[in-house]
Amino acid sequence: MIEPRVENVPAYATTAGDDAIDLARAGGVYLDDWQQRVLRQILGERPDDKWASSTVGLLVPRQNGKCVAEDDGVRCGEAATDVDHKRRGDDHRESNLQSLCGWHHARKTAKEASEARRPRPSARPPEAHPGLR
């Protein structure tokens, strides 16, 4: 099995991953080795029986482990270390996720924060000055 180039998995004492793998097999779904490994990791439990991770992100080799950000039409190509939402919010579908290097992720986040702080134009027309009515 090929080991991932970038991986960040919190420590866990036990895992419910094997139960999930057995359930899949009982339903006629046979997982690849890498899928079994991921299930064991994301279903890892701490000694206090709580999940080791509350949020899980996974990008598979489709993006080849590289940052997909482009500057002037040239792809960055550095090792991707961060999973980014293309559009802000709680949409965690694969179509809204991309892999970025830390530098591009920080730059995108700073730009979004700056845009969020900009005043938005009012939808109401301005009221006439009381003395000019």
C-alpha positions as CSV (number, residue, x, y, z in Angstrom):
1,M,0.0,0.0,0.0
2,I,1.3,3.5,-0.9
3,E,1.6,5.7,2.1
4,P,0.1,9.3,1.8
5,R,2.7,12.1,1.4
6,V,0.8,14.4,3.7
7,E,-1.2,13.2,6.6
8,N,-2.4,14.7,9.9
9,V,-4.2,12.2,12.1
10,P,-4.7,12.8,15.8
11,A,-3.7,10.1,18.2
12,Y,-6.3,7.5,19.1
13,A,-6.5,4.5,21.5
14,T,-9.2,2.4,19.8
15,T,-11.1,2.6,16.5
16,A,-14.6,1.7,15.4
17,G,-13.2,1.5,11.9
18,D,-13.0,-2.3,11.9
19,D,-16.8,-2.5,12.8
20,A,-17.5,-0.2,9.8
21,I,-15.3,-2.3,7.5
22,D,-17.1,-5.5,8.7
23,L,-20.5,-3.8,8.1
24,A,-19.5,-2.8,4.6
25,R,-18.3,-6.3,3.8
26,A,-21.6,-7.8,5.1
27,G,-23.4,-5.4,2.7
28,G,-21.3,-6.7,-0.2
29,V,-18.9,-3.7,-0.3
30,Y,-15.3,-4.6,-0.3
31,L,-13.1,-1.6,0.6
32,D,-9.6,-1.0,-0.8
33,D,-6.7,-1.0,1.7
34,W,-6.5,2.8,1.6
35,Q,-10.2,3.1,2.3
36,Q,-9.9,0.7,5.3
37,R,-6.9,2.7,6.6
38,V,-8.9,6.0,6.4
39,L,-11.9,4.4,8.1
40,R,-9.8,3.2,11.0
41,Q,-8.3,6.7,11.3
42,I,-11.4,8.8,11.1
43,L,-13.3,6.5,13.5
44,G,-10.5,6.6,16.0
45,E,-11.5,7.0,19.7
46,R,-9.6,8.6,22.6
47,P,-9.3,6.7,25.9
48,D,-12.3,8.7,27.2
49,D,-14.4,7.1,24.4
50,K,-14.8,10.4,22.5
51,W,-13.9,10.7,18.9
52,A,-10.3,11.7,18.3
53,S,-11.5,14.0,15.5
54,S,-14.6,16.1,15.3
55,T,-13.9,17.1,11.7
56,V,-12.4,15.1,8.9
57,G,-11.1,16.2,5.5
58,L,-9.8,13.9,2.8
59,L,-8.5,14.6,-0.6
60,V,-7.4,11.7,-2.7
61,P,-4.8,11.7,-5.5
62,R,-7.1,13.4,-8.0
63,Q,-5.2,16.6,-7.3
64,N,-1.9,14.7,-7.0
65,G,-1.1,16.1,-3.6
66,K,-0.3,19.5,-5.1
67,C,-1.6,23.0,-4.5
68,V,-4.2,23.9,-7.2
69,A,-3.9,27.7,-6.8
70,E,-3.0,29.6,-9.9
71,D,-1.1,32.9,-10.1
72,D,-1.2,34.6,-13.6
73,G,-2.4,31.3,-15.1
74,V,0.5,29.2,-13.6
75,R,-0.4,26.5,-11.1
76,C,1.5,26.6,-7.8
77,G,2.4,22.9,-7.6
78,E,3.8,23.0,-4.1
79,A,2.8,20.2,-1.7
80,A,-0.8,20.7,-0.6
81,T,-1.1,20.8,3.2
82,D,-4.5,22.4,3.6
83,V,-8.1,21.5,2.5
84,D,-9.9,24.7,1.5
85,H,-13.6,25.5,0.9
86,K,-13.9,27.1,-2.6
87,R,-17.0,28.9,-1.4
88,R,-17.3,29.9,2.3
89,G,-19.8,28.2,4.5
90,D,-20.7,24.7,5.6
91,D,-20.7,22.9,2.2
92,H,-18.3,20.1,2.8
93,R,-19.0,18.3,-0.5
94,E,-16.0,17.3,-2.6
95,S,-17.0,19.7,-5.3
96,N,-16.5,22.6,-2.9
97,L,-13.1,21.4,-1.6
98,Q,-9.6,22.0,-3.0
99,S,-6.1,21.3,-1.9
100,L,-3.8,24.3,-1.2
101,C,-0.4,24.9,0.2
102,G,-0.3,26.8,3.5
103,W,0.8,30.1,1.8
104,H,-2.1,30.1,-0.7
105,H,-4.6,29.1,1.9
106,A,-3.5,31.9,4.2
107,R,-3.6,34.4,1.4
108,K,-7.2,33.3,0.3
109,T,-8.4,33.4,3.9
110,A,-7.0,36.9,4.4
111,K,-8.7,38.1,1.2
112,E,-12.0,36.6,2.3
113,A,-11.7,38.2,5.8
114,S,-10.9,41.6,4.2
115,E,-14.0,41.3,1.9
116,A,-16.2,40.4,4.8
117,R,-15.2,43.5,6.7
118,R,-16.0,45.9,3.8
119,P,-19.2,47.9,4.3
120,R,-22.1,46.7,2.2
121,P,-24.2,49.3,0.4
122,S,-27.6,49.8,1.8
123,A,-30.6,48.5,-0.1
124,R,-32.7,51.4,1.1
125,P,-32.6,54.7,-0.7
126,P,-31.2,57.5,1.4
127,E,-33.8,59.6,3.2
128,A,-34.2,63.2,2.3
129,H,-32.9,65.7,4.8
130,P,-35.8,67.0,7.0
131,G,-35.0,70.6,6.1
132,L,-35.1,70.0,2.4
133,R,-38.6,68.4,2.2
